[in-house]
Amino acid sequence: MNKPKMTYFKNEDILHLAVSDEKEAESIELSPNITAELNDKGELIGIEILEASSFIRDSIMESAQAKILDIKKPYNKLIKCNGNEENAVTPLKESL
């Protein structure tokens, strides 16, 4: 298989990502509801995600929240100190 194939099983709410068509020899639980499937050489051939809709929802929400929090961080401002420009981590204030 040249390109990974993703299949969603709606009734079971399982997402399967196949990296290879090889036969699964063993599997390793990466985290609750996420299993890595390995061939007989120990190489990754697939990933199975149980309760996939919750996993995708939570992943998107966490990613969005992280981006929002990063955007809301105070911006660094360029200041001159003794004639040299330096980066400061001081939030900009309206009174400046």
C-alpha positions in Angstrom: 0.0 0.0 0.0 1.5 3.3 -1.1 -0.9 5.7 0.6 -2.5 5.3 4.1 -6.1 4.4 4.0 -8.6 5.7 6.5 -11.9 3.9 7.2 -14.6 4.9 9.6 -17.0 2.3 11.0 -20.0 4.4 11.9 -22.0 1.8 13.9 -19.0 1.0 16.1 -17.6 4.5 16.1 -14.1 3.2 15.2 -11.6 5.0 13.0 -9.0 2.8 11.4 -5.9 4.1 9.6 -4.1 1.5 7.5 -0.5 2.3 6.7 0.1 -1.1 5.1 -1.8 -4.2 3.8 0.4 -6.5 5.8 -1.0 -8.9 8.4 -1.1 -7.7 12.0 1.2 -9.7 14.2 0.7 -7.7 17.4 -0.8 -4.5 18.8 0.2 -2.0 21.4 -2.2 0.2 23.4 -0.8 3.8 23.0 -3.5 5.3 25.2 -7.0 4.5 26.2 -9.0 3.8 23.0 -5.9 4.1 20.7 -4.1 1.0 19.5 -1.1 0.7 17.2 -1.1 -2.4 15.0 2.3 -3.9 14.1 3.6 -6.4 11.6 5.9 -9.3 12.4 8.9 -7.0 12.2 7.4 -4.6 14.8 6.7 -2.0 12.2 3.6 0.2 12.4 0.9 -1.0 9.9 -2.2 0.7 11.3 -3.8 2.6 14.1 -7.3 1.9 15.5 -9.2 4.6 17.4 -12.2 3.5 19.5 -14.9 6.2 20.3 -13.5 8.1 17.3 -16.1 10.8 17.2 -15.3 11.8 20.8 -11.6 11.6 20.1 -11.8 13.8 17.0 -14.1 16.3 18.7 -11.8 16.6 21.8 -8.7 16.8 19.6 -10.2 19.7 17.6 -11.4 21.5 20.7 -8.0 21.1 22.4 -6.2 22.4 19.3 -8.5 25.3 18.9 -8.2 26.2 22.6 -4.4 26.1 22.4 -4.4 28.4 19.4 -6.8 30.8 21.0 -4.6 30.9 24.2 -1.5 31.4 22.1 -3.1 34.3 20.2 -4.2 36.0 23.5 -0.6 36.0 24.9 0.9 39.4 25.3 2.9 40.4 22.3 6.6 40.9 22.6 7.6 44.5 21.9 10.8 45.8 20.5 12.4 48.3 22.9 15.6 50.3 22.7 17.9 50.0 25.7 21.0 52.1 25.7 20.6 52.5 21.9 20.4 48.7 21.3 17.2 47.0 20.2 16.1 44.2 22.5 13.0 42.0 22.7 11.0 42.4 25.8 8.2 40.1 27.1 6.4 43.0 28.7 2.8 43.4 27.6 2.0 46.6 25.7 0.2 49.1 27.7 -2.1 51.8 26.5 -0.3 54.4 28.5 3.0 53.9 26.6 
